[in-house]
């Protein structure tokens, strides 16, 4: 599964620090999600989507 946090973060012109602040998450955790080191939970995806102001389903794709 591909997660598109970085794509939307950059489109919104947000730094990783700003997204961390808006989503109340650690910057390091967001970095791991963006680089694919860790897979986020649904709750985490919902926090990120709210902070990015995009629907949660837009943040991931099941296409290979």
Buried (B, 14 or more C-beta within 10 A) or exposed (E): EEBBBBBBBEEBEBEBEBBBEBBEBEBEBBBBBBEEEBEBEEEBBBBBBBBBEBEBEEBBEEEE
